[in-house]
Amino acid sequence: MKRDSADPVSAHGRPAATADGDRVSGLIADVFHTLVTQPTTLCNLDCAYCYLPDRKRQRLMTADVAAALAGSVAEQDSPYPVEVVWHCGEPLATPIGHMRSLLTAFEPLRRKGAITHGVQTNATLLNDAWCELLTEYGFHVGVSIDGPAACNAARVDWAGRPSHERIMRGVARLRDAGIPFTVICVVTPDTIGRAAELVRYFTDLGCASVGFNLEEQEGANAFRAPISVEQSEAFWRDLWRLRQAGARLPIRDLDRLCDWIGATRAGGVDQRPFDPIPTVSHDGDVVILSPELLGVRSPDYDFVIGNVRRQSIPAMLARAGRMRYVREFGQALRGCADTCEFYDFCQGAQAGNRYFETGSFTVSETAYCRNTRQALARAAIACLTQQAPERR
Ligand code: SF4
Protein backbone atom coordinates (compact mmCIF):
# COMPACT_ATOMS: atom_id res chain seq x y z
CA MET A 1 0.00 0.00 0.00
CA LYS A 2 1.31 3.33 -0.94
CA ARG A 3 1.36 6.38 1.24
CA ASP A 4 1.47 9.70 -0.46
CA SER A 5 4.76 10.52 1.06
CA ALA A 6 5.83 13.18 -1.39
CA ASP A 7 3.59 15.80 0.05
CA PRO A 8 4.95 19.16 -0.93
CA VAL A 9 3.26 22.23 0.49
CA SER A 10 3.91 24.48 -2.47
CA ALA A 11 6.16 27.15 -3.79
CA HIS A 12 6.09 30.48 -5.49
CA GLY A 13 8.22 31.04 -8.49
CA ARG A 14 10.56 28.71 -10.25
CA PRO A 15 13.42 26.87 -8.60
CA ALA A 16 16.89 27.76 -9.75
CA ALA A 17 18.24 24.24 -9.75
CA THR A 18 21.81 23.27 -10.41
CA ALA A 19 23.44 19.88 -10.61
CA ASP A 20 26.86 20.33 -9.06
CA GLY A 21 28.03 16.77 -9.61
CA ASP A 22 27.28 15.30 -6.21
CA ARG A 23 24.23 17.29 -5.13
CA VAL A 24 21.18 18.26 -7.11
CA SER A 25 20.81 21.61 -5.43
CA GLY A 26 17.66 23.63 -5.13
CA LEU A 27 15.11 21.10 -6.31
CA ILE A 28 15.76 18.15 -4.03
CA ALA A 29 16.39 18.81 -0.35
CA ASP A 30 19.51 17.41 1.27
CA VAL A 31 17.67 16.96 4.55
CA PHE A 32 14.59 14.78 5.04
CA HIS A 33 11.29 15.20 6.87
CA THR A 34 10.16 11.63 6.28
CA LEU A 35 12.09 8.40 6.68
CA VAL A 36 10.36 5.26 5.39
CA THR A 37 11.56 2.01 6.94
CA GLN A 38 10.79 -1.64 6.24
CA PRO A 39 10.65 -3.70 9.44
CA THR A 40 9.64 -6.75 7.42
CA THR A 41 9.34 -7.60 3.74
CA LEU A 42 6.29 -9.79 4.42
CA CYS A 43 2.67 -8.88 3.86
CA ASN A 44 -0.09 -11.24 4.92
CA LEU A 45 -2.31 -9.92 2.10
CA ASP A 46 -1.91 -10.17 -1.66
CA CYS A 47 -3.74 -7.11 -3.02
CA ALA A 48 -4.21 -7.24 -6.77
CA TYR A 49 -2.65 -3.81 -7.27
CA CYS A 50 0.31 -4.16 -4.88
CA TYR A 51 3.67 -2.91 -6.19
CA LEU A 52 5.93 -4.70 -3.67
CA PRO A 53 7.98 -7.36 -5.44
CA ASP A 54 9.05 -9.42 -2.44
CA ARG A 55 6.05 -9.44 -0.13
CA LYS A 56 5.61 -13.18 0.28
CA ARG A 57 8.83 -13.64 2.25
CA GLN A 58 9.52 -12.76 5.86
CA ARG A 59 12.84 -10.98 6.15
CA LEU A 60 13.20 -8.81 9.22
CA MET A 61 15.10 -5.61 9.77
CA THR A 62 18.02 -6.20 12.08
CA ALA A 63 18.86 -4.18 15.19
CA ASP A 64 22.05 -2.79 13.67
CA VAL A 65 20.06 -1.30 10.76
CA ALA A 66 17.60 0.34 13.19
CA ALA A 67 20.51 1.73 15.23
CA ALA A 68 22.15 3.11 12.07
CA LEU A 69 18.87 4.77 11.04
CA ALA A 70 18.53 6.45 14.43
CA GLY A 71 22.16 7.55 14.08
CA SER A 72 21.38 9.14 10.70
CA VAL A 73 18.47 11.13 12.13
CA ALA A 74 20.66 12.27 15.03
CA GLU A 75 23.46 13.27 12.63
CA GLN A 76 21.04 15.30 10.50
CA ASP A 77 20.04 17.17 13.67
CA SER A 78 17.22 19.01 11.91
CA PRO A 79 15.16 21.65 13.71
CA TYR A 80 11.93 19.75 12.99
CA PRO A 81 10.86 16.23 13.94
CA VAL A 82 11.37 13.52 11.33
CA GLU A 83 8.43 11.18 10.80
CA VAL A 84 9.67 7.59 10.80
CA VAL A 85 7.10 5.65 8.77
CA TRP A 86 7.09 1.86 9.20
CA HIS A 87 5.87 0.57 5.86
CA CYS A 88 6.85 -1.38 2.68
CA GLY A 89 5.28 -4.71 3.65
CA GLU A 90 2.79 -5.21 6.47
CA PRO A 91 4.64 -3.77 9.50
CA LEU A 92 2.40 -5.70 11.92
CA ALA A 93 3.61 -8.96 10.37
CA THR A 94 6.80 -8.26 12.32
CA PRO A 95 6.90 -10.28 15.55
CA ILE A 96 5.93 -7.74 18.18
CA GLY A 97 8.95 -8.39 20.40
CA HIS A 98 11.21 -7.79 17.44
CA MET A 99 9.40 -4.54 16.64
CA ARG A 100 9.99 -3.37 20.21
CA SER A 101 13.69 -4.05 19.84
CA LEU A 102 13.80 -1.96 16.64
CA LEU A 103 11.93 0.90 18.29
CA THR A 104 14.36 0.95 21.22
CA ALA A 105 17.05 2.51 19.04
CA PHE A 106 14.80 5.50 18.36
CA GLU A 107 13.68 6.14 21.94
CA PRO A 108 16.23 8.83 22.87
CA LEU A 109 15.20 10.74 19.73
CA ARG A 110 11.49 10.27 20.33
CA ARG A 111 11.73 11.37 23.95
CA LYS A 112 13.35 14.64 22.98
CA GLY A 113 10.86 15.27 20.16
CA ALA A 114 13.28 14.67 17.28
CA ILE A 115 11.11 11.96 15.70
CA THR A 116 7.54 10.75 15.59
CA HIS A 117 6.50 7.26 14.51
CA GLY A 118 3.95 6.48 11.82
CA VAL A 119 2.69 3.16 10.51
CA GLN A 120 0.67 2.25 7.45
CA THR A 121 -1.13 -1.02 8.14
CA ASN A 122 -3.84 -3.19 6.67
CA ALA A 123 -5.13 -3.57 10.27
CA THR A 124 -5.86 -7.29 9.92
CA LEU A 125 -3.24 -8.26 12.52
CA LEU A 126 -4.15 -5.64 15.12
CA ASN A 127 -4.66 -7.03 18.60
CA ASP A 128 -4.51 -5.63 22.12
CA ALA A 129 -0.74 -6.02 22.33
CA TRP A 130 -0.22 -4.03 19.13
CA CYS A 131 -2.66 -1.34 20.30
CA GLU A 132 -0.64 -1.03 23.52
CA LEU A 133 2.59 -0.68 21.54
CA LEU A 134 1.11 1.91 19.16
CA THR A 135 -0.11 3.95 22.12
CA GLU A 136 3.11 3.60 24.11
CA TYR A 137 5.25 4.89 21.24
CA GLY A 138 2.78 7.54 20.08
CA PHE A 139 2.30 6.16 16.57
CA HIS A 140 0.28 8.00 13.94
CA VAL A 141 -1.76 5.17 12.47
CA GLY A 142 -2.79 4.96 8.84
CA VAL A 143 -5.13 2.14 7.83
CA SER A 144 -5.47 0.89 4.29
CA ILE A 145 -9.13 0.24 3.40
CA ASP A 146 -10.67 0.60 -0.01
CA GLY A 147 -14.27 1.07 1.14
CA PRO A 148 -17.11 -1.32 1.99
CA ALA A 149 -16.66 -5.03 1.32
CA ALA A 150 -17.67 -4.80 -2.34
CA CYS A 151 -15.12 -2.03 -2.97
CA ASN A 152 -12.43 -3.96 -1.14
CA ALA A 153 -12.50 -6.97 -3.45
CA ALA A 154 -8.95 -6.41 -4.76
CA ARG A 155 -7.62 -7.03 -1.24
CA VAL A 156 -7.37 -10.73 -0.58
CA ASP A 157 -4.98 -12.91 1.40
CA TRP A 158 -2.57 -15.41 -0.11
CA ALA A 159 -5.34 -18.03 -0.21
CA GLY A 160 -7.57 -15.62 -2.15
CA ARG A 161 -9.93 -15.01 0.78
CA PRO A 162 -11.44 -11.54 1.26
CA SER A 163 -9.92 -9.34 3.95
CA HIS A 164 -12.62 -6.79 4.68
CA GLU A 165 -14.02 -8.44 7.79
CA ARG A 166 -10.55 -8.77 9.31
CA ILE A 167 -9.77 -5.13 8.50
CA MET A 168 -12.97 -4.05 10.23
CA ARG A 169 -12.10 -6.09 13.32
CA GLY A 170 -8.76 -4.27 13.43
CA VAL A 171 -10.46 -0.89 13.07
CA ALA A 172 -12.81 -1.78 15.93
CA ARG A 173 -9.78 -2.52 18.11
CA LEU A 174 -8.29 0.88 17.30
CA ARG A 175 -11.55 2.57 18.19
CA ASP A 176 -11.84 0.58 21.45
CA ALA A 177 -8.29 1.58 22.35
CA GLY A 178 -9.00 5.25 21.57
CA ILE A 179 -6.32 5.36 18.84
CA PRO A 180 -7.15 7.89 16.11
CA PHE A 181 -6.42 6.78 12.57
CA THR A 182 -6.38 8.10 9.04
CA VAL A 183 -7.23 6.03 5.97
CA ILE A 184 -5.68 5.51 2.59
CA CYS A 185 -8.17 4.21 0.06
CA VAL A 186 -6.96 2.92 -3.28
CA VAL A 187 -9.58 3.76 -5.88
CA THR A 188 -9.64 1.07 -8.56
CA PRO A 189 -11.25 0.96 -12.01
CA ASP A 190 -14.14 -0.85 -10.28
CA THR A 191 -14.72 1.85 -7.65
CA ILE A 192 -13.86 5.06 -9.49
CA GLY A 193 -17.57 5.72 -10.12
CA ARG A 194 -18.59 5.30 -6.46
CA ALA A 195 -17.45 8.53 -4.84
CA ALA A 196 -20.66 9.13 -2.88
CA GLU A 197 -20.68 5.61 -1.47
CA LEU A 198 -17.03 5.93 -0.40
CA VAL A 199 -17.64 9.26 1.30
CA ARG A 200 -20.61 7.85 3.23
CA TYR A 201 -18.61 4.80 4.25
CA PHE A 202 -15.56 6.68 5.52
CA THR A 203 -17.70 9.26 7.31
CA ASP A 204 -19.36 6.44 9.26
CA LEU A 205 -16.03 4.71 9.87
CA GLY A 206 -14.86 7.59 12.05
CA CYS A 207 -11.42 8.08 10.51
CA ALA A 208 -9.66 11.40 11.03
CA SER A 209 -9.26 11.84 7.27
CA VAL A 210 -9.07 9.83 4.08
CA GLY A 211 -6.61 10.07 1.21
CA PHE A 212 -7.74 8.69 -2.12
CA ASN A 213 -4.95 7.10 -4.16
CA LEU A 214 -6.11 6.41 -7.69
CA GLU A 215 -4.73 3.04 -8.73
CA GLU A 216 -1.47 3.38 -10.61
CA GLN A 217 0.55 1.12 -12.81
CA GLU A 218 3.79 0.65 -10.92
CA GLY A 219 6.16 -1.97 -9.59
CA ALA A 220 4.65 -5.42 -9.57
CA ASN A 221 1.28 -3.95 -10.64
CA ALA A 222 1.68 -3.21 -14.34
CA PHE A 223 -1.03 -5.30 -15.96
CA ARG A 224 -4.42 -4.05 -14.75
CA ALA A 225 -6.63 -1.76 -16.82
CA PRO A 226 -5.72 1.90 -16.22
CA ILE A 227 -8.07 4.60 -14.93
CA SER A 228 -8.71 7.32 -17.52
CA VAL A 229 -8.39 11.08 -17.06
CA GLU A 230 -12.15 11.44 -17.68
CA GLN A 231 -12.95 8.93 -14.94
CA SER A 232 -10.52 10.66 -12.60
CA GLU A 233 -11.94 14.10 -13.24
CA ALA A 234 -15.50 12.85 -12.71
CA PHE A 235 -14.44 11.24 -9.41
CA TRP A 236 -12.82 14.41 -8.07
CA ARG A 237 -15.76 16.48 -9.31
CA ASP A 238 -18.13 14.24 -7.36
CA LEU A 239 -16.03 14.73 -4.23
CA TRP A 240 -15.96 18.52 -4.61
CA ARG A 241 -19.73 18.56 -5.15
CA LEU A 242 -20.32 16.38 -2.10
CA ARG A 243 -18.26 18.82 -0.09
CA GLN A 244 -20.17 21.77 -1.52
CA ALA A 245 -23.34 19.96 -0.46
CA GLY A 246 -22.09 19.72 3.13
CA ALA A 247 -20.16 16.43 3.41
CA ARG A 248 -17.96 16.73 6.51
CA LEU A 249 -15.37 14.06 5.75
CA PRO A 250 -11.82 15.50 5.73
CA ILE A 251 -10.30 14.42 2.41
CA ARG A 252 -6.52 14.78 2.18
CA ASP A 253 -6.45 15.58 -1.52
CA LEU A 254 -9.14 18.27 -1.43
CA ASP A 255 -7.77 19.76 1.77
CA ARG A 256 -4.29 19.96 0.28
CA LEU A 257 -5.57 22.04 -2.62
CA CYS A 258 -7.69 24.22 -0.32
CA ASP A 259 -4.68 24.78 1.97
CA TRP A 260 -2.55 25.75 -1.00
CA ILE A 261 -5.17 28.20 -2.30
CA GLY A 262 -5.55 29.69 1.17
CA ALA A 263 -1.80 30.05 1.64
CA THR A 264 -1.37 31.53 -1.83
CA ARG A 265 -4.09 34.10 -1.21
CA ALA A 266 -2.48 34.99 2.09
CA GLY A 267 0.87 35.35 0.31
CA GLY A 268 2.56 33.04 2.79
CA VAL A 269 3.51 29.94 0.84
CA ASP A 270 6.92 28.54 1.69
CA GLN A 271 9.23 27.39 -1.01
CA ARG A 272 10.33 23.92 -0.11
CA PRO A 273 12.51 21.61 -2.19
CA PHE A 274 11.37 18.05 -2.88
CA ASP A 275 11.81 15.85 0.20
CA PRO A 276 14.21 13.02 -0.71
CA ILE A 277 12.12 10.53 1.37
CA PRO A 278 14.92 8.06 2.16
CA THR A 279 13.38 4.59 2.14
CA VAL A 280 15.34 1.88 3.88
CA SER A 281 15.03 -1.84 3.26
CA HIS A 282 15.13 -4.46 6.01
CA ASP A 283 18.86 -4.93 5.33
CA GLY A 284 19.80 -1.26 5.22
CA ASP A 285 19.77 -0.40 1.51
CA VAL A 286 18.55 3.15 0.86
CA VAL A 287 16.62 4.47 -2.15
CA ILE A 288 15.33 8.02 -2.42
CA LEU A 289 12.59 10.04 -4.17
CA SER A 290 9.94 7.30 -4.14
CA PRO A 291 9.39 4.37 -1.74
CA GLU A 292 8.11 2.34 -4.71
CA LEU A 293 11.68 2.08 -6.00
CA LEU A 294 12.67 -0.12 -3.05
CA GLY A 295 13.64 -3.60 -4.22
CA VAL A 296 13.16 -2.74 -7.91
CA ARG A 297 15.82 -4.04 -10.24
CA SER A 298 16.43 -2.29 -13.54
CA PRO A 299 18.87 -2.90 -16.39
CA ASP A 300 19.27 0.87 -16.76
CA TYR A 301 19.38 2.22 -13.23
CA ASP A 302 20.86 1.51 -9.84
CA PHE A 303 18.41 2.89 -7.30
CA VAL A 304 20.35 2.14 -4.12
CA ILE A 305 22.32 5.18 -2.99
CA GLY A 306 24.06 3.33 -0.15
CA ASN A 307 23.62 1.12 2.89
CA VAL A 308 23.12 2.58 6.35
CA ARG A 309 25.36 -0.03 7.89
CA ARG A 310 28.29 1.49 6.02
CA GLN A 311 27.35 5.17 5.59
CA SER A 312 24.94 7.65 7.15
CA ILE A 313 21.97 8.93 5.18
CA PRO A 314 23.15 12.57 5.32
CA ALA A 315 26.46 11.43 3.79
CA MET A 316 24.57 9.55 1.07
CA LEU A 317 22.33 12.52 0.30
CA ALA A 318 25.34 14.78 -0.09
CA ARG A 319 26.47 12.58 -2.99
CA ALA A 320 23.11 11.50 -4.38
CA GLY A 321 23.43 13.79 -7.39
CA ARG A 322 25.92 11.28 -8.80
CA MET A 323 23.13 8.77 -9.30
CA ARG A 324 21.65 8.80 -12.78
CA TYR A 325 18.04 8.53 -11.63
CA VAL A 326 18.43 11.42 -9.19
CA ARG A 327 19.95 13.65 -11.87
CA GLU A 328 17.22 12.72 -14.35
CA PHE A 329 14.50 13.37 -11.79
CA GLY A 330 16.02 16.81 -11.21
CA GLN A 331 15.75 17.45 -14.96
CA ALA A 332 12.13 16.31 -14.95
CA LEU A 333 11.33 18.67 -12.09
CA ARG A 334 12.86 21.51 -14.06
CA GLY A 335 10.63 20.50 -16.99
CA CYS A 336 7.62 20.59 -14.69
CA ALA A 337 8.60 24.00 -13.36
CA ASP A 338 9.21 25.43 -16.82
CA THR A 339 6.22 24.06 -18.68
CA CYS A 340 3.38 22.96 -16.43
CA GLU A 341 0.59 25.29 -15.39
CA PHE A 342 -0.04 23.10 -12.33
CA TYR A 343 3.51 23.20 -10.99
CA ASP A 344 3.01 25.76 -8.23
CA PHE A 345 0.43 23.49 -6.63
CA CYS A 346 1.88 20.14 -7.65
CA GLN A 347 5.59 20.77 -7.17
CA GLY A 348 6.32 17.79 -9.39
CA ALA A 349 4.90 14.43 -8.50
CA GLN A 350 6.38 11.04 -7.72
CA ALA A 351 9.59 9.77 -9.29
CA GLY A 352 8.30 6.19 -9.18
CA ASN A 353 5.39 6.96 -11.49
CA ARG A 354 7.70 8.51 -14.05
CA TYR A 355 9.85 5.39 -14.08
CA PHE A 356 7.10 2.76 -14.00
CA GLU A 357 5.10 4.49 -16.73
CA THR A 358 7.93 5.34 -19.11
CA GLY A 359 11.07 3.46 -18.04
CA SER A 360 12.81 6.81 -17.50
CA PHE A 361 12.86 9.68 -15.02
CA THR A 362 13.24 12.46 -17.55
CA VAL A 363 9.57 12.68 -18.50
CA SER A 364 7.59 15.39 -16.70
CA GLU A 365 3.91 14.61 -17.27
CA THR A 366 2.57 11.16 -16.36
CA ALA A 367 -0.81 9.45 -16.12
CA TYR A 368 -0.42 9.71 -12.34
CA CYS A 369 -0.07 13.49 -12.42
CA ARG A 370 -2.85 13.89 -14.97
CA ASN A 371 -5.22 11.79 -12.83
CA THR A 372 -4.34 12.95 -9.35
CA ARG A 373 -2.96 16.47 -9.63
CA GLN A 374 -4.31 17.99 -12.83
CA ALA A 375 -7.75 16.32 -12.77
CA LEU A 376 -8.19 17.28 -9.11
CA ALA A 377 -7.49 20.95 -9.87
CA ARG A 378 -9.60 20.97 -13.05
CA ALA A 379 -12.50 19.40 -11.16
CA ALA A 380 -12.24 22.08 -8.46
CA ILE A 381 -12.29 24.83 -11.08
CA ALA A 382 -15.28 23.20 -12.80
CA CYS A 383 -17.21 23.04 -9.55
CA LEU A 384 -16.27 26.52 -8.43
CA THR A 385 -17.30 28.01 -11.74
CA GLN A 386 -20.21 25.56 -12.19
CA GLN A 387 -18.98 24.85 -15.70
CA ALA A 388 -18.70 21.57 -17.49
CA PRO A 389 -15.09 20.38 -17.22
CA GLU A 390 -12.90 20.95 -20.21
CA ARG A 391 -11.85 17.61 -21.66
CA ARG A 392 -8.27 17.10 -22.63
S1 SF4 B 1 3.75 17.87 -15.25
FE1 SF4 B 1 2.63 16.66 -13.75
S2 SF4 B 1 4.13 16.25 -12.14
FE2 SF4 B 1 4.92 17.99 -13.33
S3 SF4 B 1 4.12 19.80 -12.22
FE3 SF4 B 1 2.66 19.30 -13.86
S4 SF4 B 1 1.11 18.07 -12.86
FE4 SF4 B 1 2.92 18.04 -11.55
Residues whose N, C-alpha, C, O or C-beta is under 5 A from the ligand:
A	BS01	SF4	C336 C340 F342 Y343 C346 Q347 G348 A349 S364 E365 T366 C369 R373 Q374
